[in-house]
Amino acid sequence: MVLAQQSSIGALGVWDYLITSAPTPLEGIRDAFAYFVVVADSATDSIRITEHGDQVTISHVNQADLTYEAACAIRAYALGLYIRRLGEAAQRQLVPQQVTLAAKAPRRHDNLARLYGSRNVGFEAPDSSITFLARDLAAPAPHAQPGLSAVLRRHAEQTLAAAVPLHNWLDLFRTALASAHDEATPTLATVARRMALSTRTLQRRLDEHGTTWSHEIEAIRRAHITTLLHKTDLGIDAIAARSGYADARALRRAVHRWYGTTPAALRSADRGGEAHVQGDPADGVRLRLHPGQHR
């Protein structure tokens, strides 16, 4: 509530002015919808505007679960921000006919009623939304300047054209996983918190991208172990301990599954040797060495 109330015009750059400088608040929120990617990740959040009869409903769609508190806070903040910007465009308080939140109902919601200017607040809806009378949003904005909206739209387009492209969602997940792995043995809950997602949403998003938590964990372990074998002189027991494996035997089995060889042979090959692997000596098979190599 406090964050929405303290977000003055300009806090979100050109996106704010798209709403407040349009000929009408309705045209402003339409521009905000068209250029939403300027301020948010369209892979997780989006705006939907529905006009039906004498009412206009503005929905904020977020992909996280209703039980995830951070996502619920984002939804509540977004609605409060839209109401504030639309009121600033109209230069008067706009009272919504109805507010719905994709969140579990709290014991009390007095703060939300003050934020939205209405006690007609519903919970556990599919999407978070605010509904206004169409005439309130279609009334001319008092301080609109002819042609300014077109200038702002061009500026928004230039901002997008000059922006550094975002990584896709899977890249962002792998960055968060690598960061967690550098600090400790990562868990699903740890990475989910870093990405502001619930564990269920994170698992669903991984499934949508054709992968799984266990697959991603094994991939980062493989990369980590390969780096330790190639760049350090740590023993196999030490590498196993640093990589989340129970012991050296478990590590050897994993390396054989990935590369069809042993950790020792993989390390030797990287350092200029030409080891041909028949198996791991610890598992009862022999390693054949070329002349000049030593056990």
C-alpha positions as CSV (number, residue, x, y, z in Angstrom):
1,M,0.0,0.0,0.0
2,V,2.7,2.5,1.0
3,L,4.8,1.7,-2.1
4,A,1.9,2.4,-4.4
5,Q,1.1,5.6,-2.6
6,Q,4.7,6.8,-2.8
7,S,5.1,6.0,-6.5
8,S,5.0,9.5,-7.9
9,I,4.6,10.3,-11.6
10,G,7.9,9.6,-13.4
11,A,8.9,6.8,-11.1
12,L,8.4,4.4,-14.0
13,G,9.7,6.8,-16.7
14,V,7.8,7.3,-20.0
15,W,5.3,4.6,-19.1
16,D,3.8,6.8,-16.4
17,Y,3.4,9.7,-18.8
18,L,1.7,7.5,-21.4
19,I,-1.2,7.3,-18.9
20,T,-1.2,10.8,-17.5
21,S,-0.7,12.7,-20.8
22,A,-3.2,11.0,-23.0
23,P,-6.4,12.8,-24.2
24,T,-8.5,10.5,-21.9
25,P,-7.5,8.1,-19.0
26,L,-8.9,5.3,-21.2
27,E,-6.6,6.1,-24.1
28,G,-3.7,6.4,-21.5
29,I,-4.3,2.9,-20.1
30,R,-4.5,1.5,-23.6
31,D,-1.1,3.0,-24.3
32,A,0.2,1.6,-21.1
33,F,-1.1,-1.8,-22.2
34,A,0.7,-1.5,-25.6
35,Y,4.0,-0.6,-24.0
36,F,3.8,-2.7,-20.8
37,V,7.1,-4.4,-21.7
38,V,8.9,-1.0,-21.0
39,V,8.3,-1.6,-17.2
40,A,7.7,-5.4,-16.7
41,D,8.6,-8.8,-17.9
42,S,5.8,-9.8,-20.3
43,A,6.6,-13.5,-19.7
44,T,5.3,-13.3,-16.1
45,D,3.0,-10.2,-16.0
46,S,0.6,-8.6,-18.4
47,I,-2.3,-6.1,-18.5
48,R,-5.7,-6.9,-20.0
49,I,-8.4,-4.3,-20.8
50,T,-12.0,-5.4,-21.2
51,E,-14.7,-3.0,-22.3
52,H,-18.2,-4.3,-21.7
53,G,-21.2,-2.0,-21.9
54,D,-20.9,0.9,-19.5
55,Q,-17.9,-0.6,-17.7
56,V,-14.2,-1.0,-18.3
57,T,-12.2,-3.7,-16.4
58,I,-8.4,-3.5,-16.2
59,S,-6.8,-6.8,-15.1
60,H,-3.2,-7.4,-14.0
61,V,-2.3,-11.0,-14.8
62,N,0.6,-12.6,-12.9
63,Q,1.5,-16.3,-13.4
64,A,2.4,-17.1,-9.8
65,D,0.2,-19.1,-7.5
66,L,-2.4,-17.5,-5.2
67,T,-0.5,-18.7,-2.1
68,Y,2.8,-17.0,-3.0
69,E,2.9,-13.8,-0.9
70,A,5.4,-11.8,-3.1
71,A,3.3,-12.3,-6.2
72,C,0.1,-11.3,-4.3
73,A,1.9,-8.1,-3.2
74,I,2.9,-7.3,-6.8
75,R,-0.7,-7.7,-7.9
76,A,-2.1,-5.5,-5.1
77,Y,0.6,-2.9,-5.9
78,A,-0.1,-2.9,-9.6
79,L,-3.8,-2.2,-9.1
80,G,-3.1,0.6,-6.7
81,L,-0.7,2.1,-9.2
82,Y,-3.2,1.9,-12.0
83,I,-5.8,3.6,-9.9
84,R,-3.4,6.3,-8.9
85,R,-2.2,7.0,-12.4
86,L,-5.7,7.1,-13.8
87,G,-6.8,9.5,-11.1
88,E,-3.8,11.7,-11.9
89,A,-4.8,11.7,-15.5
90,A,-8.4,12.7,-14.7
91,Q,-7.2,15.2,-12.0
92,R,-9.8,13.7,-9.6
93,Q,-10.4,10.6,-7.6
94,L,-11.7,7.7,-9.7
95,V,-13.7,5.3,-7.6
96,P,-13.7,1.7,-8.9
97,Q,-17.0,-0.1,-9.1
98,Q,-15.3,-3.3,-8.1
99,V,-11.8,-4.6,-7.2
100,T,-10.8,-8.3,-7.3
101,L,-7.5,-9.8,-6.2
102,A,-5.9,-13.1,-7.1
103,A,-4.9,-13.6,-3.5
104,K,-6.3,-15.3,-0.4
105,A,-8.6,-13.2,1.7
106,P,-6.9,-11.6,4.7
107,R,-8.6,-11.3,8.1
108,R,-9.0,-7.5,7.5
109,H,-8.5,-5.5,4.4
110,D,-9.0,-1.9,5.6
111,N,-5.6,-0.9,4.1
112,L,-6.6,-2.2,0.7
113,A,-10.0,-0.4,0.9
114,R,-8.1,2.9,1.5
115,L,-5.6,2.2,-1.3
116,Y,-8.3,1.4,-3.8
117,G,-10.9,4.0,-2.6
118,S,-13.5,1.2,-2.3
119,R,-14.7,-1.4,0.1
120,N,-16.0,-3.6,-2.7
121,V,-12.9,-5.8,-2.8
122,G,-13.1,-9.5,-3.6
123,F,-10.5,-12.2,-3.2
124,E,-9.3,-15.5,-4.7
125,A,-10.3,-14.4,-8.2
126,P,-8.6,-15.8,-11.3
127,D,-7.0,-12.4,-12.0
128,S,-6.5,-9.2,-10.2
129,S,-8.7,-6.4,-11.7
130,I,-10.3,-3.0,-11.2
131,T,-13.6,-2.1,-12.9
132,F,-14.6,1.5,-13.6
133,L,-17.6,3.2,-15.2
134,A,-16.6,3.7,-18.9
135,R,-17.7,7.4,-18.7
136,D,-15.2,8.1,-15.9
137,L,-12.3,6.9,-18.1
138,A,-13.6,8.4,-21.3
139,A,-13.9,11.9,-20.0
140,P,-11.3,14.3,-21.4
141,A,-8.2,14.7,-19.3
142,P,-7.9,18.3,-18.1
143,H,-4.2,18.7,-18.9
144,A,-3.9,16.7,-22.1
145,Q,-1.8,18.3,-24.8
146,P,-2.5,17.6,-28.5
147,G,0.1,15.4,-30.0
148,L,2.0,14.6,-26.8
149,S,0.8,11.0,-26.7
150,A,2.3,10.4,-30.2
151,V,5.7,11.8,-29.0
152,L,5.6,9.6,-25.9
153,R,4.8,6.5,-27.9
154,R,7.8,7.2,-30.2
155,H,10.0,7.7,-27.2
156,A,8.8,4.4,-25.8
157,E,9.5,2.6,-29.1
158,Q,13.0,4.1,-29.1
159,T,13.6,3.0,-25.6
160,L,12.7,-0.5,-26.5
161,A,14.8,-0.5,-29.6
162,A,17.9,0.7,-27.6
163,A,17.3,-1.7,-24.7
164,V,19.6,-4.6,-24.1
165,P,17.6,-7.7,-24.8
166,L,16.5,-9.7,-21.8
167,H,17.6,-13.3,-21.4
168,N,14.7,-15.7,-21.8
169,W,13.2,-17.2,-18.7
170,L,15.3,-20.4,-18.8
171,D,18.5,-18.3,-18.9
172,L,17.3,-16.3,-15.9
173,F,16.5,-19.5,-14.0
174,R,20.0,-21.0,-14.8
175,T,21.6,-17.8,-13.6
176,A,19.7,-18.0,-10.3
177,L,20.5,-21.7,-10.0
178,A,24.2,-21.1,-10.6
179,S,24.2,-18.3,-8.0
180,A,22.6,-20.5,-5.4
181,H,25.0,-23.4,-6.3
182,D,28.0,-21.1,-5.7
183,E,26.8,-20.5,-2.1
184,A,25.6,-23.9,-1.0
185,T,23.8,-27.0,-2.2
186,P,20.8,-25.4,-4.0
187,T,17.2,-26.4,-3.2
188,L,14.1,-25.8,-5.3
189,A,12.7,-23.5,-2.5
190,T,15.9,-21.5,-2.5
191,V,15.9,-20.8,-6.2
192,A,12.2,-20.2,-6.3
193,R,12.6,-17.4,-3.6
194,R,15.4,-15.8,-5.7
195,M,13.1,-15.7,-8.7
196,A,10.1,-14.5,-6.6
197,L,8.1,-17.6,-7.5
198,S,6.4,-20.3,-5.6
199,T,7.9,-23.8,-5.9
200,R,4.9,-25.0,-7.8
201,T,5.1,-22.2,-10.3
202,L,8.9,-22.8,-10.8
203,Q,8.3,-26.5,-11.4
204,R,5.5,-25.7,-13.9
205,R,7.7,-23.2,-15.7
206,L,10.5,-25.7,-16.0
207,D,8.0,-28.2,-17.5
208,E,6.8,-25.6,-20.0
209,H,10.5,-25.2,-21.1
210,G,10.9,-28.9,-21.5
211,T,13.2,-29.6,-18.5
212,T,13.0,-30.6,-14.9
213,W,14.6,-29.6,-11.6
214,S,16.6,-32.8,-11.4
215,H,17.9,-32.4,-15.0
216,E,19.0,-28.8,-14.3
217,I,20.7,-29.8,-11.0
218,E,22.6,-32.6,-12.8
219,A,23.6,-30.2,-15.6
220,I,25.1,-27.7,-13.2
221,R,26.8,-30.4,-11.2
222,R,28.3,-31.8,-14.4
223,A,29.7,-28.3,-15.4
224,H,31.0,-27.7,-11.9
225,I,32.7,-31.1,-11.6
226,T,34.2,-30.8,-15.1
227,T,35.7,-27.4,-14.2
228,L,37.1,-28.7,-10.9
229,L,38.7,-31.6,-12.7
230,H,40.2,-29.4,-15.4
231,K,41.2,-26.4,-13.4
232,T,42.2,-27.7,-10.0
233,D,44.3,-30.5,-8.4
234,L,41.6,-31.4,-5.9
235,G,41.2,-35.1,-5.2
236,I,38.1,-37.0,-6.2
237,D,36.8,-37.2,-2.6
238,A,37.1,-33.4,-2.2
239,I,35.4,-32.8,-5.6
240,A,32.6,-35.1,-4.6
241,A,32.1,-33.3,-1.3
242,R,32.0,-29.9,-3.1
243,S,29.5,-31.1,-5.6
244,G,26.8,-32.6,-3.5
245,Y,27.7,-36.3,-4.0
246,A,27.8,-38.7,-1.1
247,D,31.3,-40.1,-1.9
248,A,33.9,-40.6,-4.6
249,R,32.1,-43.7,-5.9
250,A,28.9,-41.8,-6.6
251,L,30.9,-39.1,-8.4
252,R,32.7,-41.7,-10.5
253,R,29.4,-43.3,-11.5
254,A,28.1,-39.8,-12.5
255,V,31.1,-39.0,-14.6
256,H,30.9,-42.3,-16.4
257,R,27.3,-41.8,-17.2
258,W,28.0,-38.3,-18.6
259,Y,31.3,-39.0,-20.5
260,G,31.7,-42.8,-20.6
261,T,35.0,-42.4,-18.8
262,T,36.5,-41.9,-15.4
263,P,37.4,-38.6,-13.6
264,A,41.1,-39.4,-13.7
265,A,41.0,-40.1,-17.5
266,L,38.9,-36.9,-18.1
267,R,41.5,-34.9,-16.1
268,S,44.4,-36.5,-17.9
269,A,42.9,-35.9,-21.4
270,D,42.4,-32.2,-20.6
271,R,46.1,-31.9,-19.6
272,G,47.5,-33.4,-22.8
273,G,47.3,-37.1,-22.1
274,E,45.7,-39.6,-24.4
275,A,44.1,-41.9,-22.0
276,H,41.8,-44.6,-23.4
277,V,39.3,-45.6,-20.7
278,Q,38.0,-49.1,-20.2
279,G,36.5,-48.4,-16.9
280,D,37.2,-47.1,-13.4
281,P,39.9,-49.0,-11.4
282,A,37.7,-48.6,-8.3
283,D,35.0,-50.6,-10.0
284,G,37.2,-53.5,-10.9
285,V,38.3,-52.5,-14.4
286,R,41.6,-51.2,-15.8
287,L,42.8,-47.9,-17.2
288,R,45.2,-48.4,-20.1
289,L,48.0,-45.7,-20.4
290,H,50.0,-44.7,-23.3
291,P,53.8,-44.7,-23.1
292,G,55.1,-41.8,-21.0
293,Q,52.0,-41.7,-18.7
294,H,52.2,-42.9,-15.1
295,R,49.7,-44.0,-12.6
